[in-house]
Amino acid sequence: MLSMRKKIRVLKPQSLLGLTFALFVLPLQAYAYLDPTTGSMLISAIVGLFASLVLAIKTYWYRIKSFFKPKPQAAQNDTSQDDDETT
């Protein structure tokens, strides 16, 4: 008796990328009405996103700044001070 395993087909990344590209390039017609409130809602969402990014950058500014700042080479000075203290 043969085992009845189902084969699962997995999409390759190229196929998935091609399908996504086709969905964006070949849009279907949408019979929808976007009223002025929708436009102002989109603008307020963009402004809110921008304000959130500014606040996040402001909050973590010193961490970001210290990440890109070159580190001082104090390791050599620390070892010479340790030798002086032991004698």
C-alpha positions as CSV (number, residue, x, y, z in Angstrom):
1,M,0.0,0.0,0.0
2,L,1.3,3.4,-0.9
3,S,1.6,6.1,1.7
4,M,-0.7,9.0,1.0
5,R,1.4,12.0,1.8
6,K,0.4,15.3,0.3
7,K,3.1,17.3,-1.3
8,I,3.2,20.9,-0.1
9,R,4.3,23.3,-2.8
10,V,6.4,26.2,-1.6
11,L,6.6,29.3,-3.6
12,K,10.1,30.3,-4.6
13,P,11.1,33.9,-3.7
14,Q,11.3,34.8,-7.4
15,S,7.7,33.7,-8.0
16,L,6.5,35.6,-4.9
17,L,8.4,38.7,-6.0
18,G,6.9,38.4,-9.5
19,L,3.4,37.9,-8.2
20,T,3.7,40.9,-5.9
21,F,5.1,43.0,-8.8
22,A,2.2,42.0,-11.0
23,L,-0.3,42.9,-8.4
24,F,1.1,46.4,-8.1
25,V,1.7,47.0,-11.8
26,L,-1.6,45.7,-13.1
27,P,-4.2,47.1,-10.7
28,L,-7.8,46.2,-11.2
29,Q,-10.4,49.0,-11.3
30,A,-11.7,50.0,-7.9
31,Y,-15.2,51.5,-7.9
32,A,-14.7,53.5,-4.7
33,Y,-15.3,57.0,-3.5
34,L,-12.7,58.8,-1.4
35,D,-14.3,61.8,0.3
36,P,-12.4,64.8,1.7
37,T,-12.3,63.3,5.2
38,T,-10.2,60.4,3.9
39,G,-7.6,62.8,2.5
40,S,-7.3,64.7,5.8
41,M,-7.1,61.4,7.6
42,L,-4.2,60.3,5.4
43,I,-2.4,63.7,6.0
44,S,-2.9,63.5,9.8
45,A,-1.5,59.9,9.7
46,I,1.6,61.1,7.8
47,V,2.1,64.0,10.2
48,G,1.7,61.7,13.2
49,L,4.2,59.2,11.8
50,F,6.7,62.0,11.2
51,A,6.2,63.4,14.8
52,S,6.7,59.9,16.2
53,L,10.0,59.5,14.3
54,V,11.2,62.9,15.5
55,L,10.3,62.0,19.1
56,A,12.0,58.6,18.9
57,I,15.2,60.2,17.5
58,K,15.1,62.9,20.1
59,T,14.7,60.3,22.9
60,Y,17.6,58.1,21.7
61,W,19.8,60.9,20.4
62,Y,22.6,60.4,22.9
63,R,22.7,56.7,22.3
64,I,22.8,57.2,18.6
65,K,25.5,59.9,19.0
66,S,27.7,57.8,21.2
67,F,27.4,54.9,18.7
68,F,28.9,56.9,15.9
69,K,31.5,58.7,18.1
70,P,35.0,57.1,18.1
71,K,35.9,55.4,21.3
72,P,38.8,56.8,23.3
73,Q,41.8,54.6,23.7
74,A,42.1,54.7,27.5
75,A,42.9,51.0,27.9
76,Q,46.7,51.7,27.8
77,N,46.5,54.5,30.3
78,D,44.4,52.3,32.7
79,T,47.1,49.6,32.8
80,S,49.9,52.0,33.7
81,Q,47.8,53.5,36.5
82,D,47.1,50.0,37.9
83,D,50.9,49.2,38.0
84,D,51.6,52.5,39.9
85,E,48.9,51.7,42.6
86,T,50.2,48.2,43.4
87,T,53.8,49.4,44.2
